Amino acid sequence: MDSITDRIYSFLKSIKLAAFLLVLIGIFAIIGGIIPQGKSLEFYLSHYPKFAKTIQGLGFDHIFTSLPFLALVALFTVNLTVCTVHRFGTEMAKPREKRKHGPDLLHIGLIVIIFGSILSARTRTEEMFYLAKGQHLHLPDKMVLQIMALSEEKYDTGRVRSWTTEAILRQPSPEPAHTDEQFSGGDTLGEEGFADQKLSGTFPAMPAMPAAPSSPNAAASKTPAETETTVSVPEGEKVTIKVNAPLRRKGYTVYQFNWKKSQVPVLAGKDGIIRELEPGNRILTPEGFILFMAFEEAPAPQGAPVTPKAVFLVDSAGKRDLVKAQPGDSIQGYTFQGYGEHPISGLKVISDRWFPLILAGLVLALFGTALTYIKKLKGLNI
């Protein structure tokens, strides 16, 4: 009569158990594919009014990290491990020429993939950034990616072919020192005349607005240096990020995943020079400066659409005021002509240090599968 240990061992290495667990895991995967994951209760109430509370109660809103699913995966991993150890021991007892280790490598590869996937799911990070020319982001390895140029390729039909971000990968520069005494006005102006980058995510989305009206004098006065954001070229490695051609670094990858157009205010001076201002950019004036901060959120329209105002920080002889202006207004000797359009690159930074383990498991599984079929073909004398 078999002991309890023998029964448990036989149960854990059972093929029937493996098949049963695979069916249950497949059912969970189908449910997770049908029901959107990680949404709020309001989302499920609007889309599944009769089942919203049941979905959250059973954990179907985060099924791939729920305890039942993880328990099934853990039990399947134990089953697969016991099967692999048992089979490997059986094969090692055979003469060398009769051993078939292809299935063993396949099983080991699957175990490595499972463990790698669990570790990846627990540690993987994904961040999205929208950056204009001249802006930068800090990468997971502390390097800085500074945007130098943006371009959009299109087919002859006008359909978008690709987006390209050209950038410089460089070491971080020392942060400038700021003191409350030097900048006591309560604004976001820094030593370099740019708004605090920590607040850049708090600005409301820039609305779509008509382009600045053109005039013969204005058109003649435009130069690239005056109508575009001037970016100094720092020392570092030149990199190009395109759709389907990401930037790969040790431990993370930067993908080109989106593209936008931002609206920026266009100011014309008495000298006829046209200037476009990104949030945080400023123009020096004889009395001080004009700093563009953000767009004011417009109230919900009751009839005709309401055009939001641009918010400027104006310094005049040391006195600072917030000025909300619309096209046609005058600001410290400049005329607010309208709005220009600048491209904004959408970059996604994915950090997944356990992905190489998953890749190694996949290679083992493929090699084991190939070895298994090669042995079978040789046995058939083909």
C-alpha positions as CSV (number, residue, x, y, z in Angstrom):
1,M,0.0,0.0,0.0
2,D,1.4,3.4,-1.0
3,S,2.2,5.8,1.8
4,I,0.8,9.4,2.0
5,T,4.1,10.7,0.6
6,D,3.9,8.4,-2.4
7,R,0.3,9.5,-3.1
8,I,1.2,13.2,-2.9
9,Y,4.1,12.6,-5.2
10,S,2.0,10.7,-7.7
11,F,-0.6,13.4,-7.6
12,L,1.9,16.2,-8.1
13,K,3.5,14.5,-11.2
14,S,0.1,13.5,-12.7
15,I,-0.5,14.4,-16.3
16,K,-4.2,14.7,-15.5
17,L,-3.4,17.4,-13.0
18,A,-1.3,19.3,-15.5
19,A,-4.1,19.1,-18.1
20,F,-6.7,20.3,-15.5
21,L,-4.6,23.2,-14.4
22,L,-3.9,24.3,-18.0
23,V,-7.6,24.3,-18.7
24,L,-8.3,26.5,-15.6
25,I,-5.4,28.9,-16.5
26,G,-6.8,29.1,-20.0
27,I,-10.2,30.0,-18.7
28,F,-8.8,32.7,-16.4
29,A,-6.7,34.1,-19.4
30,I,-9.9,34.3,-21.5
31,I,-11.8,36.1,-18.8
32,G,-8.8,38.5,-18.4
33,G,-8.8,39.1,-22.1
34,I,-12.5,39.9,-22.3
35,I,-12.8,42.1,-19.2
36,P,-10.6,45.2,-19.3
37,Q,-8.1,45.1,-16.4
38,G,-7.2,47.7,-13.8
39,K,-10.2,50.0,-14.3
40,S,-12.2,51.9,-11.7
41,L,-15.6,50.7,-10.2
42,E,-17.3,53.5,-12.2
43,F,-15.9,52.0,-15.4
44,Y,-17.3,48.6,-14.7
45,L,-20.7,50.1,-13.5
46,S,-21.0,51.9,-16.9
47,H,-20.0,48.9,-19.0
48,Y,-21.2,45.9,-16.9
49,P,-23.9,47.4,-14.7
50,K,-25.2,44.0,-13.6
51,F,-21.8,42.4,-12.9
52,A,-19.6,45.3,-11.8
53,K,-19.5,44.4,-8.1
54,T,-19.1,40.7,-8.9
55,I,-16.2,41.5,-11.2
56,Q,-14.4,43.4,-8.4
57,G,-15.5,40.9,-5.7
58,L,-13.9,38.0,-7.6
59,G,-10.8,39.9,-8.6
60,F,-11.6,39.8,-12.3
61,D,-10.6,43.4,-12.6
62,H,-6.9,42.4,-11.9
63,I,-7.1,38.7,-12.7
64,F,-3.5,38.1,-13.6
65,T,-2.3,39.3,-10.2
66,S,-5.2,37.8,-8.2
67,L,-4.6,35.1,-5.6
68,P,-6.6,32.3,-7.4
69,F,-4.7,32.8,-10.7
70,L,-1.3,33.0,-8.9
71,A,-2.2,29.8,-6.9
72,L,-3.0,27.9,-10.1
73,V,0.2,29.1,-11.7
74,A,2.2,28.1,-8.6
75,L,0.6,24.6,-8.5
76,F,1.2,24.1,-12.2
77,T,4.9,25.1,-11.7
78,V,5.2,22.5,-8.9
79,N,3.5,19.9,-11.1
80,L,5.9,20.7,-14.0
81,T,8.9,20.7,-11.7
82,V,8.1,17.3,-10.1
83,C,7.4,15.8,-13.6
84,T,10.7,17.2,-14.9
85,V,12.7,15.8,-11.9
86,H,10.9,12.4,-12.1
87,R,11.4,12.1,-15.9
88,F,15.1,13.3,-15.7
89,G,15.8,10.6,-13.1
90,T,14.2,8.0,-15.3
91,E,16.1,9.0,-18.4
92,M,19.4,9.1,-16.5
93,A,18.8,5.4,-15.4
94,K,18.8,4.4,-19.1
95,P,21.9,3.7,-21.3
96,R,23.3,6.9,-22.7
97,E,22.3,6.1,-26.3
98,K,18.7,5.6,-25.3
99,R,18.3,8.8,-23.3
100,K,15.9,11.6,-24.6
101,H,16.5,14.9,-22.9
102,G,14.5,17.0,-25.3
103,P,11.3,17.0,-23.2
104,D,13.5,17.7,-20.1
105,L,14.9,20.9,-21.7
106,L,11.4,21.8,-22.8
107,H,10.1,21.5,-19.2
108,I,13.0,23.4,-17.7
109,G,12.5,26.1,-20.3
110,L,8.8,26.4,-19.3
111,I,9.7,26.6,-15.6
112,V,12.2,29.3,-16.3
113,I,9.6,31.2,-18.3
114,I,7.1,31.0,-15.5
115,F,9.5,32.2,-12.8
116,G,10.8,35.0,-15.1
117,S,7.2,36.1,-15.9
118,I,6.3,36.2,-12.2
119,L,9.4,38.3,-11.4
120,S,8.8,40.5,-14.4
121,A,5.2,41.1,-13.4
122,R,6.3,42.2,-9.9
123,T,9.2,44.5,-11.0
124,R,8.4,45.7,-14.5
125,T,7.8,49.4,-14.8
126,E,6.3,51.4,-17.7
127,E,6.3,55.2,-18.0
128,M,5.1,57.5,-20.7
129,F,6.5,61.0,-21.5
130,Y,5.5,63.7,-23.9
131,L,8.4,65.9,-24.8
132,A,9.0,68.9,-27.1
133,K,12.2,69.9,-28.7
134,G,14.7,71.1,-26.1
135,Q,13.1,69.2,-23.2
136,H,14.6,66.2,-21.5
137,L,13.8,63.2,-19.3
138,H,15.8,61.2,-16.7
139,L,16.2,57.5,-17.6
140,P,16.3,54.6,-15.1
141,D,20.1,54.4,-15.3
142,K,20.3,58.1,-14.3
143,M,21.3,59.2,-17.8
144,V,19.5,62.2,-19.4
145,L,17.8,62.0,-22.8
146,Q,17.6,65.5,-24.3
147,I,15.4,66.0,-27.4
148,M,17.2,67.7,-30.2
149,A,14.9,67.3,-33.3
150,L,11.5,65.8,-34.2
151,S,10.2,64.8,-37.6
152,E,7.2,63.0,-39.1
153,E,7.4,61.0,-42.3
154,K,4.3,60.5,-44.4
155,Y,3.4,58.5,-47.5
156,D,2.3,60.2,-50.7
157,T,-1.3,59.6,-49.6
158,G,-0.8,61.7,-46.5
159,R,-0.9,58.7,-44.1
160,V,1.7,58.7,-41.4
161,R,4.7,56.5,-42.1
162,S,6.9,57.0,-39.1
163,W,7.8,59.3,-36.3
164,T,11.4,60.1,-35.4
165,T,13.0,61.5,-32.3
166,E,16.6,62.6,-32.5
167,A,18.2,63.1,-29.1
168,I,21.4,63.3,-27.1
169,L,22.1,60.7,-24.4
170,R,24.2,62.5,-21.7
171,Q,25.3,62.5,-18.1
172,P,23.1,64.5,-15.8
173,S,24.3,68.1,-15.1
174,P,24.4,69.5,-11.6
175,E,21.2,71.1,-10.5
176,P,21.4,74.9,-10.2
177,A,21.1,76.2,-6.7
178,H,17.8,78.1,-5.9
179,T,17.2,80.3,-2.9
180,D,13.9,81.7,-1.6
181,E,15.6,85.1,-1.2
182,Q,16.7,85.4,-4.8
183,F,13.3,84.4,-6.2
184,S,10.8,85.6,-3.7
185,G,8.0,86.3,-6.1
186,G,6.4,82.9,-5.7
187,D,6.5,82.1,-9.5
188,T,8.2,79.2,-11.2
189,L,11.1,81.2,-12.7
190,G,14.5,79.6,-12.3
191,E,18.0,80.9,-12.9
192,E,17.9,79.9,-16.6
193,G,14.6,81.5,-17.2
194,F,12.6,78.3,-17.4
195,A,9.7,77.1,-15.3
196,D,10.3,74.4,-12.7
197,Q,10.2,71.1,-14.6
198,K,8.6,69.4,-11.6
199,L,5.4,71.4,-12.4
200,S,5.4,70.7,-16.1
201,G,2.9,67.9,-15.6
202,T,0.4,70.1,-13.9
203,F,-0.3,72.3,-16.9
204,P,-3.7,71.6,-18.6
205,A,-3.7,70.2,-22.0
206,M,-3.0,72.8,-24.7
207,P,-6.1,73.3,-26.9
208,A,-6.3,73.2,-30.6
209,M,-6.5,76.8,-31.9
210,P,-6.2,78.6,-35.2
211,A,-2.7,79.3,-36.4
212,A,-1.3,82.8,-36.1
213,P,-2.5,85.2,-38.8
214,S,0.2,85.9,-41.4
215,S,1.2,89.2,-42.8
216,P,3.8,90.2,-45.4
217,N,6.0,91.9,-42.9
218,A,5.8,89.1,-40.4
219,A,6.5,86.4,-43.0
220,A,9.6,88.3,-44.2
221,S,10.9,88.7,-40.6
222,K,10.8,85.0,-39.6
223,T,14.0,83.1,-39.2
224,P,14.5,79.6,-37.8
225,A,16.3,80.9,-34.8
226,E,13.4,83.2,-33.9
227,T,10.4,81.0,-34.8
228,E,11.6,77.7,-33.3
229,T,12.9,76.7,-29.9
230,T,16.7,77.1,-30.0
231,V,18.5,74.1,-28.5
232,S,22.1,74.1,-27.6
233,V,23.9,70.8,-28.5
234,P,25.3,69.2,-25.3
235,E,28.1,66.7,-25.2
236,G,26.9,63.1,-25.3
237,E,25.9,60.2,-27.6
238,K,23.6,61.0,-30.5
239,V,20.6,58.5,-30.6
240,T,17.6,58.1,-32.9
241,I,14.3,56.6,-31.8
242,K,11.8,55.6,-34.4
243,V,8.7,53.5,-34.6
244,N,9.8,49.9,-34.5
245,A,13.4,51.0,-33.9
246,P,13.6,51.7,-30.1
247,L,16.6,52.8,-28.0
248,R,17.7,49.7,-26.0
249,R,19.9,50.1,-23.0
250,K,20.9,47.7,-20.2
251,G,17.7,47.1,-18.1
252,Y,15.3,49.3,-20.1
253,T,14.0,50.2,-23.6
254,V,12.7,53.6,-24.9
255,Y,9.9,53.3,-27.5
256,Q,8.5,55.8,-29.9
257,F,4.8,55.2,-29.4
258,N,2.9,58.4,-30.0
259,W,3.0,61.9,-31.5
260,K,1.1,65.1,-30.8
261,K,0.9,68.7,-31.9
262,S,1.0,71.4,-29.2
263,Q,-0.3,74.9,-29.6
264,V,2.1,77.7,-28.5
265,P,1.5,81.5,-28.3
266,V,3.1,83.6,-31.0
267,L,4.3,87.1,-30.0
268,A,5.3,89.8,-32.5
269,G,7.6,92.6,-31.3
270,K,7.8,96.2,-32.6
271,D,10.9,95.2,-34.5
272,G,8.8,92.7,-36.5
273,I,10.5,89.7,-35.1
274,I,8.2,86.7,-34.4
275,R,8.7,84.6,-31.3
276,E,7.0,81.4,-30.2
277,L,7.0,80.4,-26.5
278,E,6.9,76.9,-25.0
279,P,5.7,76.7,-21.4
280,G,8.6,78.0,-19.3
281,N,10.2,80.0,-22.1
282,R,10.6,83.8,-21.7
283,I,11.4,86.9,-23.7
284,L,13.6,89.6,-22.3
285,T,12.2,93.1,-22.5
286,P,13.8,96.5,-21.7
287,E,11.7,96.5,-18.5
288,G,12.1,92.8,-17.5
289,F,10.7,89.7,-19.2
290,I,7.6,87.9,-20.4
291,L,7.4,84.2,-19.3
292,F,4.7,81.9,-20.8
293,M,3.4,79.6,-18.1
294,A,0.3,77.7,-19.4
295,F,-3.1,77.8,-20.9
296,E,-6.0,78.7,-18.6
297,E,-8.6,75.9,-18.6
298,A,-11.7,77.3,-20.4
299,P,-15.1,76.8,-18.7
300,A,-17.5,74.3,-20.3
301,P,-19.1,76.1,-23.3
302,Q,-22.8,76.9,-23.0
303,G,-23.2,78.0,-26.6
304,A,-20.3,78.9,-28.8
305,P,-16.9,77.4,-27.9
306,V,-14.9,79.5,-25.4
307,T,-11.3,80.2,-26.3
308,P,-9.0,79.7,-23.2
309,K,-6.5,82.4,-22.4
310,A,-2.7,82.1,-22.3
311,V,-1.2,82.9,-18.9
312,F,2.0,84.9,-18.8
313,L,4.2,86.0,-16.0
314,V,5.2,89.6,-16.8
315,D,8.1,91.3,-15.0
316,S,8.2,95.1,-15.3
317,A,10.9,96.9,-13.4
318,G,10.9,94.2,-10.7
319,K,7.1,94.1,-10.4
320,R,5.6,90.8,-11.4
321,D,2.0,90.2,-12.5
322,L,0.1,87.3,-14.0
323,V,-1.4,88.4,-17.3
324,K,-4.2,86.3,-19.1
325,A,-4.2,87.2,-22.8
326,Q,-6.0,86.3,-26.0
327,P,-4.9,86.9,-29.6
328,G,-4.9,90.6,-30.4
329,D,-3.9,91.7,-26.9
330,S,-0.7,93.7,-26.2
331,I,1.8,92.5,-23.6
332,Q,4.7,94.7,-22.7
333,G,5.2,96.1,-26.2
334,Y,4.5,92.7,-27.9
335,T,1.4,91.8,-29.8
336,F,-0.2,88.4,-29.1
337,Q,-0.7,87.3,-32.7
338,G,-2.2,83.8,-32.3
339,Y,-1.0,80.3,-31.9
340,G,1.7,78.3,-33.7
341,E,2.0,74.5,-33.7
342,H,4.9,72.4,-32.4
343,P,5.4,68.6,-32.5
344,I,5.6,66.7,-29.3
345,S,7.1,63.2,-29.1
346,G,5.4,60.5,-27.1
347,L,8.1,58.2,-25.6
348,K,7.5,55.1,-23.5
349,V,10.2,53.9,-21.1
350,I,9.9,50.2,-20.2
351,S,12.2,48.8,-17.5
352,D,12.2,45.0,-17.3
353,R,15.4,43.5,-15.8
354,W,13.9,39.9,-15.8
355,F,13.1,39.8,-19.5
356,P,16.5,38.1,-20.3
357,L,15.4,35.3,-18.0
358,I,12.2,34.9,-19.9
359,L,14.2,34.9,-23.2
360,A,16.5,32.3,-21.9
361,G,13.6,30.1,-20.9
362,L,12.1,30.5,-24.4
363,V,15.4,29.5,-26.0
364,L,15.6,26.4,-23.8
365,A,12.0,25.4,-24.6
366,L,12.5,25.8,-28.4
367,F,15.8,23.9,-28.2
368,G,14.1,21.1,-26.3
369,T,11.2,20.9,-28.7
370,A,13.6,20.8,-31.7
371,L,15.7,18.1,-30.0
372,T,12.6,16.0,-29.3
373,Y,11.5,16.0,-32.9
374,I,15.0,15.3,-34.2
375,K,15.1,12.2,-32.0
376,K,11.7,11.1,-33.3
377,L,12.6,11.6,-36.9
378,K,15.8,9.6,-36.4
379,G,13.8,6.8,-34.8
380,L,11.6,6.7,-38.0
381,N,14.8,6.6,-40.1
382,I,13.7,9.7,-42.1
